[in-house]
Amino acid sequence: MNETKSRKGKVVIVSGPSGVGKSTICKEVVKRLNNVYLSVSVTTRPRSEAEIDGGDYWFISEREFQERVDKGLLLEYAEVFGHLYGTPKDKIDAALQAGKSVILEIDVQGAKQAKRIYRDMVMIFILAPSQKELAERMKLRGREDIETAQERLNEASTEIAAAWQYYQHMVINENLEQAVSEVTQIIQQSGGK
């Protein structure tokens, strides 16, 4: 079955380094566009006090995650900083069949996996205005220790280099309103709602 011909909606990937504002941008875009579904990933990482199970992520055990992998239920999955993350394929397909555009907030390696299935997807990479600004944003989040934050900053350079090769659109999040507007316009121009 040809994936492109059988579905009605559009797949949009939004990626970027930790702390760049992807989640905030995605949530704002969904508020502005009709008929858009924001995918919720599964993860094995612990839930923070501020996060909602099923809202921010579906928090599951490693055993449950492996069962989903074995059954082919994940569109893409990867280990990131010692935890597993994946995208439930059934929810994506249901939204696409209903004519919705689907935003996947995933990393570069996940985007490469998804591109094999959804060849015509729109790929948007979010950048901080500078490496210094990204480091400051990560520090303000306060989610990890200094060593993990440094590891994430180092990984950001690798992700950004890959993004220039694989992504059609690069959006700098210097001003949140401007970044949200740019992402919204990209989705609308690509046939998203």
C-alpha positions in Angstrom: 0.0 0.0 0.0 1.3 3.4 -0.9 1.5 5.5 2.3 1.3 8.8 0.5 -1.8 8.0 -1.6 -3.8 6.3 1.2 -3.6 9.1 3.8 -5.2 12.5 3.9 -3.1 14.5 6.4 0.5 15.7 6.4 3.4 14.7 8.7 5.4 17.5 10.2 8.6 16.9 12.1 9.8 19.5 14.6 13.3 18.9 16.0 16.0 20.8 17.8 18.4 20.7 20.7 17.2 20.3 24.3 16.1 23.6 25.7 15.5 25.4 22.4 11.7 25.7 22.9 10.3 22.9 20.6 7.5 21.9 23.0 6.4 25.4 23.6 6.4 26.2 19.8 4.5 23.0 19.0 1.8 23.6 21.6 1.3 27.1 20.3 1.1 26.0 16.7 -1.6 23.5 17.6 -3.6 26.2 19.2 -3.5 28.3 16.0 -4.2 25.7 13.4 -7.3 23.7 12.9 -7.1 19.9 12.4 -3.6 19.4 13.7 -2.6 16.6 16.1 0.5 16.8 18.3 1.9 13.4 18.8 2.7 12.3 22.3 5.8 10.0 22.5 6.4 7.1 24.9 9.5 7.2 27.1 11.2 5.1 29.7 12.6 8.2 31.5 11.2 9.2 34.9 8.4 11.7 34.9 9.1 15.1 36.5 6.7 16.6 38.9 5.5 19.1 36.3 4.8 16.5 33.6 1.5 14.9 32.9 1.4 11.2 31.8 -0.3 11.1 28.4 0.1 14.9 28.0 3.8 15.5 27.9 4.8 11.8 27.3 3.4 8.4 28.0 5.8 7.1 30.7 6.2 3.4 30.4 8.7 0.7 31.6 11.5 -0.6 29.6 9.7 -4.0 29.3 6.6 -2.3 27.9 8.8 -0.3 25.5 10.5 -3.4 24.2 7.1 -5.1 23.7 6.0 -2.2 21.5 9.2 -2.4 19.5 8.8 -6.2 19.1 5.2 -5.8 17.9 6.1 -3.0 15.4 3.9 -0.5 17.1 6.4 2.4 17.1 7.0 4.6 14.0 10.5 5.4 15.3 12.5 4.9 18.5 15.9 5.8 19.9 17.9 5.8 23.0 18.7 9.4 24.1 20.8 10.2 27.1 20.2 6.7 28.6 16.4 6.6 28.1 14.2 5.2 25.4 11.8 7.4 23.4 9.4 6.3 20.6 6.4 7.5 18.6 3.2 5.3 18.6 2.4 4.6 15.0 -1.3 3.8 15.5 -2.1 7.3 16.7 -0.3 8.9 13.8 -2.0 6.7 11.2 -5.5 7.4 12.8 -4.9 11.1 12.7 -3.7 11.1 9.1 -6.6 9.0 8.0 -8.9 11.5 9.6 -7.3 14.2 7.5 -5.3 15.8 10.3 -1.8 17.0 10.0 0.4 15.5 12.6 3.3 17.2 14.4 6.0 14.9 15.7 8.4 16.5 18.1 11.3 14.1 17.7 15.1 14.1 17.5 17.1 13.9 14.3 17.7 10.2 14.4 14.0 9.6 14.9 13.2 11.9 12.0 15.5 9.9 9.7 13.6 6.7 10.6 10.2 8.4 10.0 11.3 9.8 6.7 11.6 6.2 5.4 7.8 5.8 5.9 6.5 9.3 5.3 8.7 10.5 2.4 6.8 13.7 1.8 6.9 14.9 5.4 7.8 18.5 6.3 11.0 18.7 8.4 11.5 21.8 10.6 14.6 22.3 12.8 14.4 24.8 15.7 17.7 26.7 16.6 18.6 29.0 19.4 20.1 32.3 18.4 23.5 31.2 19.6 25.3 28.4 21.5 25.6 30.7 24.5 21.8 31.4 24.5 21.1 27.6 24.2 23.4 26.9 27.2 21.6 29.6 29.2 18.1 28.2 28.3 19.2 24.7 29.4 20.5 26.1 32.7 17.2 27.9 33.3 15.3 24.6 32.7 17.1 23.1 35.7 16.2 19.5 34.6 19.7 18.0 34.7 23.0 18.1 36.4 26.0 20.0 34.9 27.5 16.9 33.4 24.2 15.9 31.6 23.7 19.5 30.5 27.2 19.6 28.9 26.5 16.3 27.2 23.3 17.7 25.8 25.2 20.8 24.5 27.8 18.7 22.8 25.0 16.6 21.2 23.4 19.8 20.0 26.3 20.5 17.7 26.0 17.1 16.1 22.2 17.5 15.7 22.6 21.0 14.1 25.1 19.7 11.6 22.8 16.8 10.6 19.8 19.2 10.4 21.5 21.3 7.7 21.7 18.1 5.6 18.2 16.6 6.2 15.8 19.4 7.1 14.0 21.7 4.6 13.3 24.5 7.1 15.4 26.1 9.9 13.7 28.4 12.3 15.6 30.5 14.9 13.7 30.8 18.2 15.0 34.2 19.3 11.5 35.6 19.6 8.9 33.0 20.5 6.0 34.8 18.7 8.0 35.0 15.5 9.2 31.4 15.7 5.6 30.2 16.3 4.4 32.3 13.3 7.2 30.9 11.1 6.4 27.3 11.9 2.7 27.9 11.5 3.3 29.4 8.0 5.5 26.5 7.0 2.9 24.0 7.9 0.1 26.0 6.1 2.2 26.4 3.0 3.0 22.7 2.9 -0.6 21.7 2.8 -1.1 21.3 6.6 -4.2 22.9 8.0 
